[in-house]
Amino acid sequence: MFKTASEEDYRDGQTIIEEGSSGDWIYVVLSGTVEVSRNIGGKKHVVAMLGPGEIFGELGFLGSITRTATVRAVGEVSVGIIDRGFLDDEFNKLSVDFRAILVALVKRFKQMLDRTAEFSSREKTRTQKALSLKYEDKKAFVNAYTENVSYGGLFIRTEQPLEQGEQFLLKLQLPDLADPMKIRCEVVWARKDDKETAGPNGMGVKFVEMTNSASQTLKQYLNSSTLGKMGT
């Protein structure tokens, strides 16, 4: 059994860990059941139900990352907070290389969770059409094109994708428009020379800022494209 420093009791529905919050304590369920869930596209998705002897919160400790899920009590629950000094001693006994591998695995897992959530939240229409565009790379604009576009983002096919989390200005050219739309975007994921994943090099981006006029124009384009597909 894990060595605990203290115990806490929670009533039904109480939050033990909030997704997106900071913290690196690891908990073990002593009695009762806890629900682990993630917010995807504004909706709650239950990931797991944990019972006595099971732990949660380990990613925050190993990777020093924000909480990846919300944990709530289901009925009356008692949890133990695993002794931090004991954990630190055990972790520091590992070789530097092995500790680095564990941290890298945690951060890679976090990226996979975020990417999965991004894909799962795509409930809106995604149109498969090639459109020309330009995106700002450092101080210059790079010519590229997208193979699909939705209300919330698009995929840019490029051999030199930007880093995940990087924001940039996008100039998207829609058919029959004299001037391209200017949209502030953020890189959600990037793929370059990844032999384990099928697909072309490029980056998936989400729209973070655009004018109301541009938003309406994009919606009209996507709606008309969808209707065109339905009529064929």
N, C-alpha and C positions, 0 to 999 in steps of 0.2 A: 504494500500500500504506500501511497505517496506521503511524504513528510509535509504536513501542513503547519502553517504559522498561525492561522486563525480560521474561524468558521463564521459563516453568515447565513441567515435564514431569509427566505423570500416568500411572499404570498403569491397566489395565483395571478398571473398576468404582469407581475413586476419585471422590470428590465434589469438584467444583470450587467450586460454589455451592450452598448449602442454602436451600430455600424457607423464607421467614419470617425469615431472618437479615438483619443490617444489612450495608451495604457499598455503595460507589458506584464501584468499579473497573469499567471496560469491558474485555472480553477479545476477542481475535481468535484464531480457530483457525489455527494455523500448519501443523499436520500431524495427520492422523488424523480421528476423528469424535467428536462429543460428543452425548449424549442430553439433551434438555430435557423435563422431566416436571413434572406437578402432582399433588398429593395431593387427591383429590376423594372425599369420603365414606369416607376411610380406605383408598382404593385408588389405586394409581399409574396415571396416565394419561400416556402419552407424547405430547408436544405437537409436537416436531420433532426431526430429526436434522440437525446442522450439520457442515459440512466446511470445508476450508481456505478462508480469506478471509472467512468469515462471523463476525459479532460476536454477543456476548451480554452481558447485564448493563447495557444502555443505559438501562433504565427507572430503575434505582437512581441513576444519575448525573443524568439529566434531572429526575426528580421527587422525589429524596431520599426514596424509599419503600423499604420492606423488600423483599427479593428475592421475586419473584412465582413463581419456579419453581426446581426443583433441576436442576443441570447435572452430569452424570457422564461420565467418559471411557469410550469404547467402544474397547477395545484400547489400544495405546500412543498417547498424545496429547501434543502440544506446543502450548501457547497463549502468546500474548503479551499483556502488560498494556499497554494503550494509555497513552502518556505523559499524566499528569494535567495537567501544566503546559500542554502543547499543547492539550488539550481545553478547559481553562479559558479560555485565550487566544482560541480560536476561538469559544467560546460567548459570551464577553463582547464580541465584535465585533458580535454581533447587537443589534438595537434592544431597548430594554426591553420594548416591546409584544410583539415577536415572541418573546422569551424567555418572557414570561408566557403566550403562546399555547401554546408547546411544553410548558411545565410543566402547563398545564391539560389538554392532550390526554393527557399521560402519566397524570395522576391519573384522568381519565375512563376511560381504557383499563383502569386497575387496577380501577376500580369495575365495569366490564363483566366483567372476568375473574372477580372475586369473585362477582358475581351469577350468571354462567353456572355457576360451580362449585356455587353453592347450589342451583340448579335441577337440575343433573346429579346431585347427591347425594340427590335425593328418590326413594329406592327403596321407600319405605314407602307404605302406602295413604293416599290423600288423598280425603276424603269431601266431596262437593259438597252441602252443606246450609247453609241460613241459620241462624245461631245468634246470639242476642243476647249482648252483652258490654259491659263498661265498661273503659276504660283510663285510667291516671293521666296527665294532662297538667298539668305544673307541680304545683299543689296541689289541683286539682279532678279529678273523674272525668267522663269524656265518654262518653255513650251512643253505641254504634255496633253494627255487626254484622259477622259474617264470612260469606263465601260458600263457603269451603272450609277444611278443617282436616285436619292429618295428625298423626302421632306427634311430629313435630319442630317444627311451627310452623303458622301460618295467615296468611291475608290479611285485613286489616281495611279495610273500605271507609269512607273518611272524606275530607272535603274539606280537613282540616287535619292531614296526616300529620306525625309527628315526624321529626326529623333522623336520617339514617343513623348507626348506631352507638349511638344513645340507648337506654338501658334504662329500663323502666317496669314498673309492676305492672298485670297484667291480671286482670279478673274475668270468667271465662267461664261462661255459664249453659248447662248441658246439660239436655235434656229429662228430666223425672222427678226432677230433683235439687232439693231444697228450697233449698239455698244454692249460690251460684256457686263455682267453683274459683278459687283465687288462684294465679297463675303469674307468675314474673318473666320478662320477655321482653326481646329486643333487636331493634331495627329493622335489617333486612338491606338493604332498599331502600325507597325512597319515590317515589311518582309524584304530581305535582300539575300540572295544566294542561300536560301534555306532549303536544303535538300530533303529535309524531313517533312516539309509541308508542300503539297502540290499547289501550283498557282504561280502567276507571274510576279515579278518584283514590283513593289509599289507600297502604297500606304492607304489605310482606311482613315478617313477624317470625318469629324463632325462639325456642323455649323454652330458657331457660338455667337455670331453677331451679323445681322444683315438688316437693311432698311425694310420697312413695311411694304414698300413698292416692290422690292426684289422678292420678298417672301410671297406676295400675291402672284407675281409673274411666274415663279417657280411652281407654285401650286397649280396654276392654270395649265402650265406645260405638262406636269405629271398627270393631271386629270385627263387632259386631252389625249395623252399617250396611252393611258389605261383604257379609255373608251375605244381608241383605235384598235387596241389588241383584242378587246371583247367583240368588235365587229368583224374581225377577220376569221 
